[in-house]
Amino acid sequence: MAVEVGIDIETYSSADIKSGAYAYSEAPDFQILLIGYKFSDEKEVHCIDLTQYDDRNGGEELTMEALSESERRFLVALTDPTIIKTAYNANFERTCLAKWAGQPMPSEQWRDTMILAVQLGLPRSLADVGAAIGLPEDQQKLKTGKALIQYFCKPCRPTKSNGGRTRNMPEDAPEKWQLFIEYNKQDVITEQAILNKIGKKNRPVSKEEKLWDTDQDINDRGVLLDTDLAQKIVSYNAQHQEGLLAEAREITGLDNPNSLAQLKPWIQSHGIEAESLTKAVIADLLASDLPDDVHRVLEIRQSLGKTSVKKYQTMLDIACPDGRARGIMQFYGGHTGRWAGRSLQPQNLARNTMDDRELDGARALIKTGDFDTLELLYGDPSDVFSQLVRTGFIPSPGNRFVVSDFSAIEARVIAWVTGEGWRLDVFRNNGDIYCESASHIYHVPVVKHGINGELRQRGKVAELALGYGGAVGAMKSMDTTGSVPEEEMGEIVQQWRSGSPHIVHFWRDIERKAINCVQGNGPQVIKLKQYDPERARLNEQATGAPEGSYSEFFDAGVAPLKLHMQVIGGTPVLRITLPYGRDISYWNPIVKDSDMGRRLTYMSQNQTTRKWERTETYGGKLTENVVQSIARDCLAEKMMMLEAKGYHVVFHVHDEMIFDVPRSDEGAAKVIDDAMAAPIDWAPGLPLKGGTYECDFYRKD
């Protein structure tokens, strides 16, 4: 077996770690303090104290002669392509060590133990994983680390007692420093224990390892930010907010009118009852008849409460010296394998409703500092700032963005997975699924902007709410515009389900087979049989059946969904193997009996409380997991394909990729659009379609 080396580092930087590993390691005072490591062919964990070799600390020069034999072996291994380096959240170690060594740390030489954990549905943090998989106490992460990191890894406040220093060094607290060394070594022990317990039977398929390499390349590449735009907005906002507070102080006479404790009594003194001042409450109050001074103060509070400027400050915080934001994508950010955002959270950007000319005009006014005209044209600029956040992502000099996303990807995938023939025909014929859904529900033709066009929105709500087992409650939550009469919702649910029987059957089938699998009835298989309209037509002709009535399904050679149990680290895991080849995993599943029948549960981390607890799932939710996972795999396939063609992704949002393309490449948009629609070998019959456009800054089309 090839030798591997597990690595964990402790670092110092005046930059906030929340800015991401790249900006953090670019700070002028960035320093690696400790490197803990363990070779797979050795028993001992070692720690290199780099503060001894840093001239900023008065240390001696780092030379091979000054190091032990083991330390020399480690430094050689660090750049040896034949030795795999492992770490927990390897992007941090890889990025920081590349900065320290002054040379790249190619991602193909690294493996991330954290990814192995989240692929099994385990928590993301090192401490939580150790507890979740039941590591013995001597292998778990030490709880003393938080205080030690605060002491040694961050600037400190100068005081008389610490002699006015702004940073704590090893000599300032030798006993703490020795504890910190032990803490660093213990992290290596914990990481190696996790790797040994869950990694041996859980190595990702080779495509996933290549995809992680591609993801790291995208994060290393980063995307250029318009820091000039961000700086001007942040500076203006600080002055503007201070002006609003001054106005509110003058009206109310309060020291801090932004304080809820001070403001509520002032409002109540005007005879207005307000138990709280949430966004919704303020909006309702502003819509009522209020005294002018109260109305103005609530307007000011509403404006102060808007957070559109925070992302601009984040842009400034995370921008590297070359103006690029790096590390904003988190590989395997959720249970289905989809990516999550980090720092700037590109998956959570406000949509722009302004057209291109308005966006251009607003940007030009801000970049020239003409906020008076901006306010004159747009009023309160908060909404403008919110819409312009996307435009803070800009292409490299001489380039433009080509943006491409999958059209209705989840609706296409659920039709393909379940073999819902009429839905597949809609997509194959470039139809409108919302119109067709409404037509099936109401049994009348529905045409966008045409006959019965008003029903399209109801079809849209039904499509978004009902595909994964949702009912009236889901429709109410999805119908944010009130387009569906509540008294019709129950009938819509029934009509939708009767019109999509294969989807409904799939919910029941996957739940039944998952429960059977967990209860020890062996592996289960769900064959994906696809509707073939041409074969259906020929059968209709042969049998004399009316056109459109033939509903036989045919084996299209698609790899089936395979449900099976696997014991990993002594714990049973339910795994669903997808056509792409990877698994969705459910840790420690148990079937419980209830008044509602058998219920499938598994262990997961509550996303609100962060507690590791038992979670119930059902057929619709399992279907959602499968569909979203396959949609993610489609994106992964296209991402790697286009990267191999030389089209570089700078970031991606949900099912959309943003490419930084030279202006000289005039045909790029068509090449990318064609690639998005091209068939995928492991998903024959899945009708894909891309929506592609070009822009000089990121925006929605």
Order of alpha helices (4+ residues) and beta strands (2+ residues): beta-alpha-beta-beta-alpha-beta-alpha-beta-alpha-alpha-alpha-alpha-alpha-beta-alpha-alpha-alpha-alpha-alpha-beta-beta-beta-alpha-alpha-alpha-beta-beta-alpha-alpha-alpha-alpha-alpha-alpha-alpha-beta-beta-alpha-beta-beta-beta-beta-beta-beta-alpha-beta-beta-alpha-beta
